[in-house]
């Protein structure tokens, strides 16, 4: 049984700095999460220069039919519990206007690497520190996932594993129980430690002892060390975290239809242009100069920002044409407007003329 420990004697919560060896090439590695990202080395071979993308097609926008607009409106009305179907069924379309709306997207798929000291209970694993120089952080092979898909891989760095005494239990394998302060028993909760309940009536819960065994440590006064799992020793090593990230920026051309741009983030469009290579070339021509300017700005920003802390593996730029149709219709002698947009034929309207107040009981 442990003697009651003094305040603050439950062992350190963080490993001491001298617990970690100095490993060549990994001098700045810290313990736990949040290790610093390691800039990639300069490439040995010349970096491929971006090439002009594929020939850009003739840009045009398909118009939806009046029947499609009516069907989308009727489906929209039926999905609303408080909307009458009458305007959608009886209203007559008086005008349909199609609007060119483009979404430009640039994706930069990067690989970044960081290192952290890690530890686990020692139960006979190989100890290889200083038996050979460890490979550099960017020399360790990792399996690259499919491009443009986020992923992460954690790799134990070879030749960095060493055995250390557990810093939490100081190599004892057990820690004093916090609930009973290492005594193995606590004051009886029924009689508050007096041994009696009423006058001379002896407490039957503790048999008059006034104490009961601690249920957390089963009366032992100590519990197995949660860090070394009672092994007394730790295997300490460096973990390499490899992260693949798809960094994406979007630009949607403002259109004068009256539909809020936020609605367009929820729908897909018709892909008109796709260019994927190691480094993409900014768009040089497009009917809307706002898209050209966005492409040139994004390409410059991505290549400048991500090449500093990560390795660029691939870039992809696309242009989607998102159809937006403003439909004007008449119902009961008044004119109203709704929008049909995206490949999904979503509908948005601010002035549906036949709604009621619904109360959910």
Residue pairs with C-beta under 8 A, 6 or more apart in sequence:
1 182
1 183
1 184
1 220
1 221
1 222
2 176
2 177
2 182
2 183
2 184
2 221
2 222
3 182
4 176
4 181
4 182
4 183
5 176
5 181
5 182
9 176
10 175
10 176
10 178
11 167
11 168
11 169
11 170
11 175
12 167
12 168
13 168
14 31
15 31
15 117
15 119
15 167
16 167
19 164
19 167
19 236
20 29
20 31
20 117
20 236
21 129
21 130
21 160
21 162
21 236
23 29
23 129
23 134
23 160
23 238
24 133
24 134
25 134
25 136
25 137
26 115
26 134
26 137
26 157
26 160
26 238
28 36
29 35
29 115
29 116
29 117
29 238
30 36
30 116
30 117
31 116
31 117
32 116
32 117
33 116
34 116
35 114
35 115
35 116
35 241
36 114
36 115
37 112
37 113
37 114
37 309
37 310
38 112
38 113
38 114
38 115
38 137
38 138
39 308
39 309
40 111
40 113
40 138
40 310
40 311
41 136
41 138
47 278
47 279
48 277
48 278
48 279
49 279
50 277
50 278
50 279
50 280
50 281
51 277
51 281
52 281
52 284
53 273
53 275
53 277
53 280
53 281
53 283
53 317
54 273
54 274
54 275
56 273
56 283
56 285
56 286
57 272
57 273
59 100
59 272
59 286
59 287
59 321
61 98
61 99
61 100
61 321
61 323
62 270
62 323
63 96
63 98
63 323
63 325
64 96
64 98
64 323
64 325
64 340
64 345
66 93
66 96
68 340
68 345
69 93
69 96
69 325
69 327
69 340
70 88
70 93
71 345
72 340
72 345
72 346
72 347
73 88
73 91
73 327
73 329
73 338
73 340
73 347
74 85
74 88
74 89
75 347
76 88
76 338
76 347
76 349
77 83
77 84
77 85
77 87
77 88
77 352
78 85
78 88
80 352
80 355
81 358
82 355
82 356
82 357
82 358
83 352
83 354
83 355
84 354
84 355
84 356
86 331
86 354
87 329
87 331
87 336
87 352
87 353
87 354
90 331
91 329
91 330
91 331
91 336
92 329
92 330
92 331
93 327
93 328
93 329
94 328
94 329
94 330
94 335
95 327
95 328
96 325
96 326
96 327
96 328
97 257
97 325
97 326
98 323
98 324
98 325
99 255
99 256
99 257
99 324
99 325
99 326
100 253
100 255
100 287
100 288
100 321
101 252
101 253
101 255
101 257
101 264
101 269
101 321
101 322
101 323
101 324
101 341
102 252
102 253
102 288
102 291
102 319
102 320
102 321
102 322
103 250
103 251
103 252
103 253
103 264
103 269
103 319
103 320
103 322
104 250
104 251
104 252
104 283
104 291
104 294
104 295
104 298
104 317
104 318
104 319
105 248
105 249
105 250
105 251
105 317
105 318
105 319
105 320
106 248
106 249
106 280
106 295
106 298
106 299
106 302
106 315
106 316
106 317
107 148
107 246
107 247
107 248
107 315
107 316
107 317
108 246
108 247
108 248
108 302
108 303
108 306
108 312
108 314
108 315
109 147
109 148
109 244
109 245
109 246
109 247
109 312
109 313
109 314
109 315
109 316
110 244
110 245
110 247
110 306
110 310
110 311
110 312
110 313
111 142
111 144
111 242
111 243
111 244
111 310
111 311
111 313
112 242
112 243
112 245
112 309
112 310
112 311
113 137
113 138
113 240
113 241
113 242
113 243
114 240
114 241
114 243
115 137
115 157
115 238
115 239
115 240
115 241
116 238
116 239
116 241
117 236
117 237
117 238
117 239
118 156
118 236
118 237
118 238
118 239
119 164
119 227
119 234
119 235
119 236
119 237
120 234
120 235
121 227
121 228
121 229
121 230
121 231
121 233
121 234
121 235
122 163
122 228
122 231
122 233
122 234
122 235
123 231
125 161
125 235
126 161
127 161
127 162
127 163
127 235
128 158
128 159
128 160
128 161
129 159
129 160
129 161
129 162
130 159
131 159
132 158
132 159
133 159
134 157
134 158
134 159
134 160
134 238
135 157
135 158
135 159
137 157
137 240
138 311
140 155
140 157
140 158
140 240
142 153
142 155
142 242
143 153
144 244
144 313
145 151
145 244
147 276
147 313
147 314
147 316
148 246
148 314
148 316
149 244
149 246
150 243
150 244
150 245
150 246
151 243
151 244
152 241
152 242
152 243
152 244
153 241
153 242
154 239
154 240
154 241
154 242
155 239
155 240
155 242
156 237
156 238
156 239
156 240
157 237
157 238
157 239
157 240
160 237
160 238
161 235
161 236
161 237
162 235
162 236
162 237
163 233
163 234
163 235
163 236
164 233
164 234
164 236
165 171
165 232
165 233
165 234
166 173
166 225
166 227
166 228
166 231
166 232
166 233
166 234
167 227
167 234
168 175
168 225
168 226
168 227
168 228
169 175
169 225
169 227
169 228
169 232
171 232
171 233
172 225
172 232
173 224
173 225
173 228
173 230
173 231
173 232
174 222
174 223
174 224
174 225
174 230
175 222
175 223
175 224
175 225
175 226
176 182
176 221
176 222
177 184
177 214
177 216
177 217
177 220
177 221
177 222
177 223
178 216
179 186
179 214
179 215
179 216
179 217
180 186
180 214
180 216
180 217
180 221
182 221
182 222
183 214
183 221
184 213
184 214
184 217
184 219
184 220
184 221
185 211
185 212
185 213
185 214
185 219
186 211
186 212
186 214
187 193
187 210
187 211
187 212
188 195
188 203
188 205
188 206
188 209
188 210
188 211
188 212
189 205
189 212
190 197
190 203
190 205
190 206
191 197
191 203
191 205
191 206
191 210
193 210
193 211
194 203
194 210
195 202
195 203
195 206
195 208
195 209
195 210
196 202
196 203
196 208
197 203
202 208
203 210
205 212
206 212
213 219
214 221
216 223
217 223
224 230
225 232
227 234
228 234
244 313
245 310
247 302
247 306
249 298
249 301
249 302
250 265
251 290
251 291
251 294
251 298
252 261
252 264
252 265
252 322
253 288
253 290
253 291
254 261
254 290
255 261
255 324
257 324
257 326
257 339
258 326
258 337
258 339
259 324
259 326
259 339
259 341
259 348
260 348
263 339
263 341
263 346
263 348
264 322
264 324
264 341
264 342
266 342
266 346
267 322
267 341
267 342
267 343
267 344
267 346
268 320
268 322
268 342
268 343
268 344
269 320
269 321
269 322
269 323
269 342
269 343
270 320
270 321
270 322
270 323
270 343
271 318
271 319
271 320
272 319
272 320
272 321
273 317
273 318
273 319
274 316
274 317
274 318
275 281
275 316
275 317
275 318
276 314
276 315
276 316
276 317
277 314
277 315
278 312
278 313
278 314
278 315
279 303
279 312
279 315
280 299
280 315
280 316
280 317
281 299
282 292
282 295
282 296
282 299
282 300
283 291
283 292
283 295
283 296
283 317
284 292
285 292
286 292
286 295
286 319
291 319
295 317
298 317
299 315
299 317
302 312
302 315
303 312
306 312
322 341
322 342
323 340
323 341
323 342
323 343
324 339
324 340
324 341
325 339
325 340
325 341
326 337
326 339
327 337
327 338
327 339
327 340
328 335
328 336
328 337
329 335
329 336
329 337
329 338
330 336
331 353
331 354
332 353
334 353
336 349
336 351
336 352
336 353
337 349
337 351
338 347
338 348
338 349
338 352
339 347
339 348
339 349
340 346
340 347
341 348
